[in-house]
Amino acid sequence: MNLKQIEDEALHLSEEERATLAQKLLLSLDGPTIDEMEEDRLMEARRRARELDEGIAQPIPADEVRKKARALLR
């Protein structure tokens, strides 16, 4: 299948399907892949868990975080 055929087929998709396709195509051009982003998030979660376990970082209750976030948005 050549580019013209792919384009013709894509233009017959629903608006939602075209939007999804466009997003996937744009994401493929620059930046990390979805799998790479997932791996990065997992590594960050492990790092944060290790810091909590080792006492390097202290947990903050969710209510306190929400309160501070709301104050910053005002």
VMD Tcl script that builds the backbone (N, CA, C; Angstrom):
set m [mol new atoms 222]
animate dup $m
set s [atomselect $m all]
$s set {name element resname resid chain x y z} {
  {N N MET 1 A 0.853 -1.168 0.000}
  {CA C MET 1 A 0.000 0.000 0.000}
  {C C MET 1 A 0.905 1.239 0.000}
  {N N ASN 2 A 0.642 2.182 -0.878}
  {CA C ASN 2 A 1.467 3.385 -0.937}
  {C C ASN 2 A 0.825 4.520 -0.132}
  {N N LEU 3 A 1.537 5.639 -0.045}
  {CA C LEU 3 A 1.081 6.753 0.768}
  {C C LEU 3 A -0.275 7.275 0.319}
  {N N LYS 4 A -0.493 7.386 -0.965}
  {CA C LYS 4 A -1.760 7.899 -1.488}
  {C C LYS 4 A -2.922 6.992 -1.076}
  {N N GLN 5 A -2.716 5.688 -1.147}
  {CA C GLN 5 A -3.768 4.741 -0.752}
  {C C GLN 5 A -4.062 4.857 0.743}
  {N N ILE 6 A -3.013 4.983 1.520}
  {CA C ILE 6 A -3.192 5.123 2.971}
  {C C ILE 6 A -3.959 6.403 3.279}
  {N N GLU 7 A -3.578 7.485 2.619}
  {CA C GLU 7 A -4.265 8.760 2.819}
  {C C GLU 7 A -5.740 8.660 2.447}
  {N N ASP 8 A -6.030 8.055 1.297}
  {CA C ASP 8 A -7.427 7.894 0.866}
  {C C ASP 8 A -8.230 7.085 1.871}
  {N N GLU 9 A -7.646 6.005 2.370}
  {CA C GLU 9 A -8.330 5.174 3.359}
  {C C GLU 9 A -8.542 5.948 4.655}
  {N N ALA 10 A -7.518 6.684 5.083}
  {CA C ALA 10 A -7.602 7.427 6.344}
  {C C ALA 10 A -8.699 8.490 6.281}
  {N N LEU 11 A -8.861 9.111 5.133}
  {CA C LEU 11 A -9.871 10.167 5.013}
  {C C LEU 11 A -11.298 9.627 5.061}
  {N N HIS 12 A -11.450 8.329 4.938}
  {CA C HIS 12 A -12.778 7.721 5.038}
  {C C HIS 12 A -13.106 7.263 6.461}
  {N N LEU 13 A -12.171 7.449 7.380}
  {CA C LEU 13 A -12.423 7.097 8.777}
  {C C LEU 13 A -13.339 8.143 9.399}
  {N N SER 14 A -13.930 7.770 10.535}
  {CA C SER 14 A -14.750 8.732 11.272}
  {C C SER 14 A -13.839 9.830 11.832}
  {N N GLU 15 A -14.441 10.917 12.253}
  {CA C GLU 15 A -13.672 12.020 12.825}
  {C C GLU 15 A -12.862 11.555 14.036}
  {N N GLU 16 A -13.475 10.762 14.883}
  {CA C GLU 16 A -12.785 10.257 16.077}
  {C C GLU 16 A -11.611 9.359 15.695}
  {N N GLU 17 A -11.814 8.487 14.707}
  {CA C GLU 17 A -10.742 7.598 14.264}
  {C C GLU 17 A -9.600 8.391 13.630}
  {N N ARG 18 A -9.934 9.428 12.856}
  {CA C ARG 18 A -8.890 10.262 12.247}
  {C C ARG 18 A -8.097 10.995 13.318}
  {N N ALA 19 A -8.792 11.477 14.345}
  {CA C ALA 19 A -8.112 12.176 15.435}
  {C C ALA 19 A -7.153 11.235 16.165}
  {N N THR 20 A -7.604 10.025 16.414}
  {CA C THR 20 A -6.745 9.033 17.077}
  {C C THR 20 A -5.536 8.723 16.215}
  {N N LEU 21 A -5.768 8.531 14.916}
  {CA C LEU 21 A -4.669 8.248 13.993}
  {C C LEU 21 A -3.694 9.415 13.941}
  {N N ALA 22 A -4.227 10.630 13.862}
  {CA C ALA 22 A -3.369 11.813 13.811}
  {C C ALA 22 A -2.512 11.920 15.066}
  {N N GLN 23 A -3.114 11.658 16.207}
  {CA C GLN 23 A -2.365 11.721 17.465}
  {C C GLN 23 A -1.235 10.697 17.471}
  {N N LYS 24 A -1.534 9.488 17.042}
  {CA C LYS 24 A -0.501 8.447 17.018}
  {C C LYS 24 A 0.615 8.799 16.041}
  {N N LEU 25 A 0.255 9.356 14.900}
  {CA C LEU 25 A 1.271 9.750 13.923}
  {C C LEU 25 A 2.146 10.877 14.464}
  {N N LEU 26 A 1.529 11.872 15.098}
  {CA C LEU 26 A 2.304 12.968 15.662}
  {C C LEU 26 A 3.232 12.490 16.772}
  {N N LEU 27 A 2.718 11.616 17.612}
  {CA C LEU 27 A 3.550 11.087 18.699}
  {C C LEU 27 A 4.723 10.279 18.168}
  {N N SER 28 A 4.554 9.690 16.994}
  {CA C SER 28 A 5.631 8.882 16.425}
  {C C SER 28 A 6.765 9.742 15.875}
  {N N LEU 29 A 6.502 11.040 15.655}
  {CA C LEU 29 A 7.509 11.908 15.051}
  {C C LEU 29 A 8.546 12.415 16.037}
  {N N ASP 30 A 8.128 12.767 17.226}
  {CA C ASP 30 A 9.076 13.296 18.189}
  {C C ASP 30 A 8.710 12.835 19.585}
  {N N GLY 31 A 9.711 12.808 20.401}
  {CA C GLY 31 A 9.483 12.411 21.775}
  {C C GLY 31 A 9.525 10.910 21.955}
  {N N PRO 32 A 9.455 10.502 23.196}
  {CA C PRO 32 A 9.512 9.078 23.511}
  {C C PRO 32 A 8.227 8.351 23.114}
  {N N THR 33 A 8.337 7.055 22.948}
  {CA C THR 33 A 7.170 6.233 22.646}
  {C C THR 33 A 6.347 6.043 23.917}
  {N N ILE 34 A 5.150 5.552 23.754}
  {CA C ILE 34 A 4.297 5.277 24.923}
  {C C ILE 34 A 4.981 4.288 25.851}
  {N N ASP 35 A 5.603 3.258 25.270}
  {CA C ASP 35 A 6.313 2.275 26.099}
  {C C ASP 35 A 7.463 2.921 26.861}
  {N N GLU 36 A 8.183 3.845 26.208}
  {CA C GLU 36 A 9.290 4.531 26.879}
  {C C GLU 36 A 8.772 5.415 28.007}
  {N N MET 37 A 7.639 6.082 27.777}
  {CA C MET 37 A 7.058 6.915 28.832}
  {C C MET 37 A 6.612 6.066 30.009}
  {N N GLU 38 A 6.025 4.895 29.724}
  {CA C GLU 38 A 5.612 3.990 30.803}
  {C C GLU 38 A 6.826 3.527 31.601}
  {N N GLU 39 A 7.904 3.195 30.905}
  {CA C GLU 39 A 9.132 2.758 31.581}
  {C C GLU 39 A 9.681 3.887 32.446}
  {N N ASP 40 A 9.659 5.115 31.934}
  {CA C ASP 40 A 10.127 6.263 32.719}
  {C C ASP 40 A 9.285 6.452 33.973}
  {N N ARG 41 A 7.951 6.318 33.841}
  {CA C ARG 41 A 7.071 6.465 35.005}
  {C C ARG 41 A 7.343 5.375 36.040}
  {N N LEU 42 A 7.571 4.164 35.559}
  {CA C LEU 42 A 7.851 3.061 36.470}
  {C C LEU 42 A 9.167 3.288 37.203}
  {N N MET 43 A 10.180 3.739 36.492}
  {CA C MET 43 A 11.472 4.026 37.127}
  {C C MET 43 A 11.333 5.126 38.171}
  {N N GLU 44 A 10.547 6.169 37.846}
  {CA C GLU 44 A 10.333 7.267 38.794}
  {C C GLU 44 A 9.576 6.778 40.028}
  {N N ALA 45 A 8.575 5.944 39.829}
  {CA C ALA 45 A 7.820 5.397 40.966}
  {C C ALA 45 A 8.729 4.558 41.860}
  {N N ARG 46 A 9.592 3.760 41.249}
  {CA C ARG 46 A 10.528 2.945 42.040}
  {C C ARG 46 A 11.497 3.832 42.817}
  {N N ARG 47 A 11.995 4.897 42.170}
  {CA C ARG 47 A 12.921 5.807 42.839}
  {C C ARG 47 A 12.248 6.458 44.042}
  {N N ARG 48 A 11.013 6.922 43.853}
  {CA C ARG 48 A 10.297 7.573 44.947}
  {C C ARG 48 A 9.994 6.597 46.080}
  {N N ALA 49 A 9.640 5.386 45.735}
  {CA C ALA 49 A 9.372 4.372 46.761}
  {C C ALA 49 A 10.641 4.080 47.555}
  {N N ARG 50 A 11.762 3.988 46.847}
  {CA C ARG 50 A 13.046 3.733 47.524}
  {C C ARG 50 A 13.371 4.885 48.475}
  {N N GLU 51 A 13.157 6.133 48.031}
  {CA C GLU 51 A 13.435 7.289 48.888}
  {C C GLU 51 A 12.548 7.284 50.127}
  {N N LEU 52 A 11.304 6.892 49.971}
  {CA C LEU 52 A 10.425 6.782 51.135}
  {C C LEU 52 A 10.905 5.686 52.072}
  {N N ASP 53 A 11.256 4.527 51.512}
  {CA C ASP 53 A 11.719 3.392 52.324}
  {C C ASP 53 A 12.997 3.737 53.082}
  {N N GLU 54 A 13.873 4.522 52.457}
  {CA C GLU 54 A 15.163 4.859 53.073}
  {C C GLU 54 A 15.082 6.096 53.964}
  {N N GLY 55 A 13.900 6.716 54.043}
  {CA C GLY 55 A 13.732 7.896 54.882}
  {C C GLY 55 A 14.297 9.170 54.273}
  {N N ILE 56 A 14.682 9.127 53.009}
  {CA C ILE 56 A 15.215 10.315 52.331}
  {C C ILE 56 A 14.095 11.328 52.102}
  {N N ALA 57 A 12.934 10.831 51.764}
  {CA C ALA 57 A 11.758 11.681 51.529}
  {C C ALA 57 A 10.689 11.321 52.549}
  {N N GLN 58 A 9.872 12.298 52.870}
  {CA C GLN 58 A 8.795 12.072 53.816}
  {C C GLN 58 A 7.455 12.166 53.086}
  {N N PRO 59 A 6.536 11.245 53.367}
  {CA C PRO 59 A 5.226 11.306 52.713}
  {C C PRO 59 A 4.431 12.504 53.212}
  {N N ILE 60 A 3.591 13.018 52.334}
  {CA C ILE 60 A 2.710 14.135 52.680}
  {C C ILE 60 A 1.281 13.655 52.458}
  {N N PRO 61 A 0.405 13.815 53.453}
  {CA C PRO 61 A -0.982 13.373 53.292}
  {C C PRO 61 A -1.656 14.066 52.097}
  {N N ALA 62 A -2.491 13.320 51.396}
  {CA C ALA 62 A -3.157 13.836 50.199}
  {C C ALA 62 A -3.967 15.091 50.500}
  {N N ASP 63 A -4.634 15.148 51.651}
  {CA C ASP 63 A -5.422 16.324 52.010}
  {C C ASP 63 A -4.546 17.575 52.079}
  {N N GLU 64 A -3.343 17.417 52.615}
  {CA C GLU 64 A -2.421 18.548 52.715}
  {C C GLU 64 A -1.948 18.996 51.330}
  {N N VAL 65 A -1.679 18.047 50.469}
  {CA C VAL 65 A -1.249 18.365 49.105}
  {C C VAL 65 A -2.360 19.114 48.367}
  {N N ARG 66 A -3.598 18.628 48.483}
  {CA C ARG 66 A -4.731 19.291 47.832}
  {C C ARG 66 A -4.913 20.721 48.353}
  {N N LYS 67 A -4.781 20.887 49.672}
  {CA C LYS 67 A -4.940 22.205 50.275}
  {C C LYS 67 A -3.882 23.171 49.725}
  {N N LYS 68 A -2.640 22.727 49.648}
  {CA C LYS 68 A -1.568 23.576 49.126}
  {C C LYS 68 A -1.780 23.875 47.633}
  {N N ALA 69 A -2.236 22.892 46.885}
  {CA C ALA 69 A -2.481 23.088 45.456}
  {C C ALA 69 A -3.580 24.121 45.239}
  {N N ARG 70 A -4.653 24.003 45.998}
  {CA C ARG 70 A -5.748 24.972 45.882}
  {C C ARG 70 A -5.285 26.380 46.219}
  {N N ALA 71 A -4.452 26.493 47.238}
  {CA C ALA 71 A -3.937 27.812 47.639}
  {C C ALA 71 A -3.080 28.415 46.519}
  {N N LEU 72 A -2.324 27.583 45.840}
  {CA C LEU 72 A -1.497 28.086 44.740}
  {C C LEU 72 A -2.322 28.538 43.555}
  {N N LEU 73 A -3.487 27.931 43.368}
  {CA C LEU 73 A -4.341 28.265 42.226}
  {C C LEU 73 A -5.147 29.537 42.440}
  {N N ARG 74 A -5.182 30.041 43.649}
  {CA C ARG 74 A -5.975 31.239 43.956}
  {C C ARG 74 A -5.240 32.489 43.592}
}
mol reanalyze $m
mol bondsrecalc $m
mol representation Tube
mol addrep $m
